[in-house]
Amino acid sequence: MYKTILVPTDGTPLSEKAVAAAIQYAGMHPDTKVIGMTVVEPFALYQLAPFNNTYESDYLIQERKRAEQRVGEIAELAKAAGVPCETVIAESTRPHEEIVRVAQEHDCDCIFMASNGRRGLHKLFIGSETNKVLSSASIPVLVYR
């Protein structure tokens, strides 16, 4: 039985399924808590070249607001289900590393997360954060598709 579940979200409908499942599981198992998290991805330097710092600042402000909204929704759902919940917002260009780091930092024993469902060449070239978490996490990862 899992005691601390990390549930990262990017706000997509599929990640909402993982959030709902994590909260449902925690609600059925006393003393289980949920750590809801999201990652804000700043612009890479090559993306910023044509823009000024104002655009970068505006972008990050908007992304941080969206991140607050995403983890706030997790906290509200957990509260409604009577499930203890903490939230984390990380900032990185490598979300999979932050997911694994947060799982370790909070002594999580499982990660519930969504797979983006990309297929073919698109998946090959872009890669999947879920696949990267699967290959680097030392705890079980439950993947929702």
BAMAR-173155 format. One record per residue: residue in three letters; x negated, y negated, z negated of N, C-alpha, C, O in turn. Coordinates in steps of 0.1 Angstrom, whole numbers, plus 2048, in hexadecimal, padded with zeros to 3 digits. Layout:
! residues N
 res n.X n.Y n.Z ca.X ca.Y ca.Z c.X c.Y c.Z o.X o.Y o.Z
 ALA   X   Y   Z    X    Y    Z   X   Y   Z   X   Y   Z
...
//
This chain:
! residues 145
 res n.X n.Y n.Z ca.X ca.Y ca.Z c.X c.Y c.Z o.X o.Y o.Z
 MET 7F8 80C 800  800  800  800 7F7 7F4 800 7ED 7F3 7F8
 TYR 7FB 7EA 808  7F3  7DE  80A 7F7 7D4 7FF 803 7D3 7FC
 LYS 7EE 7CD 7FA  7F0  7C3  7EF 7EF 7B4 7F4 7F6 7AB 7F0
 THR 7E6 7B2 7FE  7E4  7A5  803 7E4 7A6 813 7DA 7AC 818
 ILE 7EE 7A0 819  7EF  7A1  828 7EC 794 82E 7F2 78A 82B
 LEU 7E2 794 837  7E0  788  83F 7E8 789 84C 7E8 793 853
 VAL 7EF 77E 84F  7F7  77D  85B 7F4 770 862 7F9 765 85F
 PRO 7EB 771 86C  7E8  765  874 7F3 763 87E 7F9 76C 884
 THR 7F5 756 881  7FF  753  88B 7FB 748 895 7F3 73F 891
 ASP 7FF 749 8A1  7FD  73E  8AB 80A 737 8AE 80A 72F 8B7
 GLY 815 73B 8A7  822  735  8AA 82A 73B 8B5 835 737 8B8
 THR 825 746 8BB  82C  74C  8C6 837 755 8C0 836 759 8B5
 PRO 841 758 8C8  84B  762  8C4 846 76F 8BF 84B 775 8B5
 LEU 83C 774 8C6  836  781  8C2 82F 780 8B4 830 789 8AC
 SER 828 775 8B2  822  774  8A5 82C 772 89A 82A 775 88E
 GLU 838 76C 89D  842  76B  894 847 779 88F 84C 77A 884
 LYS 847 782 898  84B  790  895 841 796 88B 845 79C 881
 ALA 834 793 88C  82A  798  883 82C 791 875 82B 798 86B
 VAL 82F 785 875  832  77D  869 83E 784 862 83E 786 856
 ALA 849 786 869  855  78C  863 852 799 85D 857 79D 853
 ALA 84A 7A1 865  847  7AF  860 83F 7AF 853 841 7B6 84A
 ALA 835 7A6 853  82C  7A4  847 834 7A0 83B 833 7A6 830
 ILE 83D 797 83D  846  792  832 84F 79D 82D 852 79F 821
 GLN 855 7A4 837  85E  7AF  834 857 7BA 82C 85C 7BF 822
 TYR 84B 7BE 830  843  7C8  829 840 7C3 81B 842 7CB 812
 ALA 83B 7B7 81A  838  7B2  80D 844 7B1 804 843 7B4 7F8
 GLY 84F 7AE 809  85C  7AE  801 860 7BC 7FC 867 7BC 7F2
 MET 85C 7C6 803  85F  7D4  7FF 855 7DA 7F5 857 7E4 7EF
 HIS 84A 7D3 7F3  83F  7D8  7EA 83C 7CD 7E0 835 7C3 7E3
 PRO 840 7CF 7D4  83D  7C6  7C9 82E 7C3 7C8 826 7CC 7CB
 ASP 82A 7B8 7C4  81C  7B4  7C2 814 7B3 7D0 808 7B3 7D0
 THR 81C 7B2 7DB  815  7AF  7E8 817 7A1 7EC 822 79C 7EA
 LYS 80C 79B 7F0  80E  78D  7F4 809 78B 803 803 794 809
 VAL 80D 780 809  80A  77D  817 801 771 817 804 767 810
 ILE 7F7 771 820  7EF  766  823 7F2 762 831 7EE 769 83B
 GLY 7F9 757 833  7FC  752  840 7F2 749 845 7ED 740 83E
 MET 7ED 74B 852  7E3  742  857 7E4 73F 865 7EB 746 86D
 THR 7DE 734 869  7DD  731  877 7D0 72A 87A 7C9 725 870
 VAL 7CC 729 886  7BF  724  88A 7C1 718 893 7C7 71A 89E
 VAL 7BB 70D 890  7BB  701  899 7AF 702 8A1 7A4 703 89C
 GLU 7B0 702 8AE  7A5  703  8B7 7A1 6F5 8BD 7A9 6F0 8C5
 PRO 796 6EF 8B8  792  6E2  8BE 78E 6E4 8CC 78A 6EF 8D1
 PHE 78E 6D9 8D3  789  6D8  8E1 77A 6DC 8E1 772 6D9 8D8
 ALA 776 6E4 8EB  768  6E7  8ED 762 6DA 8F3 769 6D2 8F9
 LEU 755 6D8 8F1  74E  6CC  8F6 750 6CA 904 752 6BE 909
 TYR 750 6D4 90D  751  6D2  91B 75F 6CD 91F 761 6C7 929
 GLN 769 6D0 916  777  6CB  919 778 6BD 915 781 6B6 91A
 LEU 770 6B8 90C  771  6AA  907 769 6A0 910 76C 694 90F
 ALA 761 6A5 918  758  69C  920 760 691 927 75C 685 926
 PRO 76B 693 92E  772  689  935 77A 680 92C 780 675 930
 PHE 77C 683 91F  784  67C  916 77C 674 90C 770 677 90A
 ASN 783 66B 905  77C  664  8FA 77F 66A 8ED 787 674 8EC
 ASN 779 666 8E2  77C  66B  8D5 78A 66A 8D0 78F 671 8C8
 THR 791 65F 8D5  79F  65D  8D1 7A7 669 8D6 7B0 66E 8CE
 TYR 7A5 66E 8E2  7AD  679  8E6 7AA 686 8DE 7B3 68D 8DA
 GLU 79D 688 8DA  79A  693  8D2 7A1 692 8C4 7A6 69C 8BF
 SER 7A0 686 8BF  7A7  684  8B2 7B6 686 8B2 7BB 68D 8AA
 ASP 7BC 681 8BD  7CB  683  8BE 7CE 692 8C0 7D8 697 8BA
 TYR 7C6 698 8C8  7C8  6A7  8CA 7C8 6AE 8BD 7D0 6B6 8BA
 LEU 7BD 6AC 8B5  7BB  6B3  8A9 7C7 6B0 89F 7CB 6B8 897
 ILE 7CB 6A3 89E  7D6  6A0  896 7E2 6A7 899 7E9 6AD 890
 GLN 7E6 6A8 8A6  7F1  6B0  8AA 7F0 6BF 8A7 7FA 6C5 8A3
 GLU 7E4 6C4 8AA  7E2  6D2  8A7 7E3 6D6 899 7E8 6E0 895
 ARG 7DE 6CD 890  7DF  6CF  882 7ED 6CE 87D 7F1 6D6 874
 LYS 7F5 6C5 883  804  6C5  880 80B 6D2 883 813 6D7 87C
 ARG 808 6D7 88F  80E  6E3  894 80A 6EF 88B 812 6F7 887
 ALA 7FD 6EF 886  7F8  6F9  87D 7FF 6F8 870 803 703 86B
 GLU 801 6EC 86B  808  6EB  85E 817 6F0 85F 81C 6F7 856
 GLN 81D 6ED 86B  82A  6F2  86D 82B 701 86E 834 708 868
 ARG 821 708 874  821  716  876 81F 71D 868 827 726 865
 VAL 815 718 860  814  71F  853 81F 71B 849 822 723 840
 GLY 825 70F 84B  830  70B  843 83C 715 845 843 718 83C
 GLU 83E 719 852  849  722  855 846 730 84E 850 736 849
 ILE 83A 734 84E  837  741  847 83A 740 838 840 748 832
 ALA 836 735 832  838  732  824 847 732 821 84B 738 817
 GLU 84F 72B 829  85D  72B  827 864 739 828 86C 73C 820
 LEU 860 740 832  865  74E  834 862 757 828 86A 75E 823
 ALA 855 756 823  851  75E  818 858 75A 80B 85D 762 804
 LYS 85A 74D 809  861  748  7FD 86F 74D 7FD 875 751 7F3
 ALA 876 74C 809  884  751  80A 885 760 807 88F 765 802
 ALA 87A 768 80A  87A  776  807 875 779 7FA 874 785 7F6
 GLY 871 76F 7F2  86B  772  7E5 85D 778 7E5 859 77F 7DC
 VAL 856 775 7F0  848  77A  7F1 83E 76F 7EF 83F 764 7F4
 PRO 834 772 7E6  829  768  7E4 822 766 7F1 81F 76F 7F8
 CYS 81E 759 7F3  818  756  800 80E 74A 7FE 811 741 7F7
 GLU 803 74C 804  7F9  741  805 7F7 73E 814 7FA 746 81C
 THR 7F3 732 817  7F1  72E  825 7E3 729 827 7DD 722 81E
 VAL 7DE 72B 833  7D0  727  836 7D1 721 845 7D7 727 84E
 ILE 7CA 716 846  7C8  710  854 7B9 70F 856 7B2 709 84E
 ALA 7B4 716 860  7A6  716  864 7A4 70E 871 7AE 70D 878
 GLU 798 709 873  795  702  87F 789 709 885 77E 709 87F
 SER 78A 70E 891  77F  715  898 782 717 8A6 78E 718 8AB
 THR 778 718 8AE  779  71C  8BC 779 72B 8BE 77A 731 8C9
 ARG 777 732 8B2  777  741  8B2 781 746 8A8 77D 74A 89D
 PRO 78E 746 8AB  798  74A  8A2 796 758 89C 799 759 890
 HIS 792 761 8A3  790  76F  89D 786 76F 892 788 776 888
 GLU 77C 767 892  772  766  887 779 760 87B 776 764 870
 GLU 781 756 87D  788  750  872 792 75A 86B 793 75A 85F
 ILE 799 761 874  7A2  76B  86E 79B 775 865 7A0 778 85A
 VAL 790 77B 86A  788  784  862 783 77E 856 783 784 84B
 ARG 77E 771 857  778  76A  84B 783 768 841 780 76B 835
 VAL 78F 764 845  799  761  83B 79E 76E 835 7A1 76E 829
 ALA 79F 779 83C  7A2  786  837 798 78A 82C 79C 78F 821
 GLN 78C 788 82E  781  78B  824 782 782 818 782 786 80D
 GLU 784 775 81B  784  76B  810 790 76D 807 78E 76B 7FB
 HIS 79B 772 80C  7A7  774  803 7A9 783 7FF 7B3 786 7FA
 ASP 79F 78B 801  79F  799  7FE 7AB 7A0 804 7B2 7A8 7FD
 CYS 7AE 79D 810  7BA  7A3  817 7B7 7B2 81A 7AB 7B6 81C
 ASP 7C1 7BA 819  7BE  7C8  81C 7C5 7CD 829 7C5 7D8 82C
 CYS 7CC 7C3 830  7D2  7C6  83D 7D4 7B9 844 7D7 7AE 83E
 ILE 7D4 7B9 851  7D7  7AE  85A 7E3 7B2 863 7E2 7BC 86A
 PHE 7EE 7AB 862  7F9  7AD  86B 7F8 7A2 876 7F8 796 872
 MET 7F6 7A5 883  7F5  79B  88D 7FB 79F 89A 7FC 7AB 89D
 ALA 7FD 796 8A2  803  798  8B0 7F8 79A 8BA 7ED 795 8B9
 SER 7FC 7A1 8C4  7F3  7A2  8D0 7F9 799 8DB 806 799 8DC
 ASN 7F1 792 8E2  7F7  789  8EC 7FD 790 8F8 804 78A 900
 GLY 7FA 79D 8FA  7FF  7A5  905 7FA 7A2 912 800 7A6 91C
 ARG 7EE 79B 913  7E9  799  920 7E4 7A6 927 7E1 7AF 920
 ARG 7E5 7A6 934  7E1  7B2  93B 7D8 7AF 947 7D6 7A3 94B
 GLY 7D1 7B9 94C  7C9  7B8  958 7BE 7AE 956 7B8 7AD 94C
 LEU 7BB 7A7 961  7AF  79F  962 7B0 793 958 7A6 78F 952
 HIS 7BC 78E 956  7BE  783  94C 7B8 787 93F 7B1 77F 938
 LYS 7BC 793 93A  7B7  798  92D 7A8 79A 92D 7A1 797 924
 LEU 7A3 79F 938  794  7A2  939 78C 795 938 782 794 931
 PHE 791 78A 93F  789  77E  93F 78B 775 933 781 770 92E
 ILE 797 775 92E  79A  76C  922 796 774 915 792 76E 90C
 GLY 799 781 915  797  788  908 7A3 786 8FF 7AB 77D 901
 SER 7A4 78E 8F5  7AF  78E  8EC 7A9 78C 8DE 7A0 793 8D9
 GLU 7AF 781 8D7  7AB  77F  8C9 7AE 78C 8C1 7A7 78F 8B8
 THR 7B9 792 8C4  7BD  79E  8BD 7B2 7A9 8BE 7AF 7B0 8B5
 ASN 7AE 7AB 8CB  7A4  7B5  8CD 797 7B2 8C5 790 7BB 8C0
 LYS 793 7A5 8C5  787  7A1  8BE 789 7A3 8AF 77F 7A7 8A8
 VAL 795 7A1 8A9  797  7A4  89B 797 7B3 899 791 7B7 88F
 LEU 79D 7BA 8A2  79C  7C9  8A0 78E 7CE 8A0 78B 7D7 898
 SER 785 7C8 8A8  778  7CD  8A8 76F 7C8 89D 764 7CE 89B
 SER 773 7BE 896  76A  7B8  88C 770 7B9 87E 768 7B7 874
 ALA 77C 7BC 87C  782  7BD  86F 77F 7CA 868 77E 7D5 86F
 SER 77D 7CA 85B  779  7D6  854 786 7DB 84C 785 7E5 845
 ILE 791 7D5 84F  79E  7DA  849 7A8 7DD 854 7A6 7DA 85F
 PRO 7B2 7E5 850  7BC  7E8  85B 7C3 7DC 861 7C5 7D2 85A
 VAL 7C5 7DD 86E  7CC  7D2  875 7D8 7D8 87C 7D7 7E1 884
 LEU 7E4 7D3 878  7F0  7D8  87E 7F4 7CE 889 7F6 7C2 886
 VAL 7F5 7D3 895  7F7  7CA  8A1 805 7CC 8A6 80A 7D7 8A8
 TYR 80B 7C0 8A8  819  7BF  8AE 818 7BB 8BC 811 7B2 8BF
 ARG 820 7C3 8C5  820  7C0  8D3 82E 7BD 8D7 831 7BB 8E3
//
